[in-house]
Amino acid sequence: MISARGGGGVVAGWEWDETLFAGTAAYYRRGRLPYAPGLAEALADALRLDRRGRLLDVGCGPGVVALTLAGLFAEVVGVDPDGGMI
């Protein structure tokens, strides 16, 4: 059992496994439920988005969130450790 935390907030002894999500993109796209209708508009109103900002989607997977919200920003950037998900 790992309980100690190292310097930078990462659990001591933990290492990223690059194969952890390998090959899952197709399943994610097929099985991911869509966001509720009107979610993008509700976020735009609540956050007072003016279509001038930049959205950074970290761990974007196939881009479900980024694509849903793309119309609310001037620029959208998605990054994911698994190149197959992008």
C-alpha positions in Angstrom: 0.0 0.0 0.0 1.4 3.4 -1.0 0.5 6.2 1.5 3.4 8.6 1.4 3.5 11.6 -0.9 6.6 12.7 -2.6 7.7 16.3 -3.4 5.4 17.6 -6.3 2.2 16.0 -5.0 2.7 12.7 -6.7 2.3 9.5 -4.6 5.8 8.2 -3.8 6.6 5.1 -5.8 4.0 5.8 -8.5 5.0 5.7 -12.1 3.0 6.4 -15.3 2.2 3.4 -17.3 2.2 4.5 -21.0 0.2 1.4 -22.0 -2.6 2.0 -19.4 -5.2 3.3 -21.8 -3.6 2.0 -25.1 -6.3 1.0 -27.5 -9.2 2.3 -25.6 -10.1 5.3 -27.8 -12.7 3.5 -29.9 -14.4 2.1 -26.8 -14.4 5.4 -25.1 -16.0 7.2 -28.1 -18.6 4.4 -28.5 -19.5 4.1 -24.8 -19.3 7.8 -23.7 -22.7 9.3 -23.1 -23.2 12.7 -24.6 -23.4 15.8 -22.4 -26.9 17.1 -21.5 -28.5 19.4 -24.1 -27.8 23.0 -23.3 -24.7 22.3 -21.2 -22.5 24.5 -23.3 -24.9 27.4 -23.3 -25.4 27.1 -19.5 -21.6 27.1 -19.0 -21.3 30.1 -21.3 -23.8 32.0 -19.3 -22.6 31.0 -15.8 -18.9 31.7 -16.6 -19.6 34.7 -18.8 -17.7 33.3 -21.7 -17.2 35.8 -24.5 -15.8 33.5 -27.2 -12.4 35.2 -26.9 -10.6 32.9 -24.4 -8.6 29.7 -24.7 -9.8 26.3 -23.6 -7.1 23.9 -22.4 -8.5 20.4 -22.1 -5.9 18.3 -20.2 -6.5 14.6 -20.6 -8.8 15.3 -23.5 -9.1 11.8 -24.8 -10.9 11.9 -28.1 -11.9 15.5 -27.4 -15.5 15.1 -26.3 -15.4 18.1 -23.9 -13.2 20.3 -26.2 -15.5 19.7 -29.2 -18.6 20.3 -27.2 -17.3 23.6 -25.9 -15.3 24.7 -28.9 -17.8 27.3 -30.1 -17.4 29.2 -26.8 -13.7 29.9 -27.2 -11.4 31.6 -29.7 -8.9 28.7 -29.4 -9.2 25.1 -28.1 -6.1 23.0 -27.2 -6.4 19.4 -26.2 -3.6 17.3 -24.7 -3.6 13.6 -23.7 -0.8 11.2 -22.7 -2.2 8.6 -25.0 -1.7 9.7 -28.6 -4.2 7.1 -29.8 -7.0 9.0 -27.9 -6.5 12.2 -29.8 
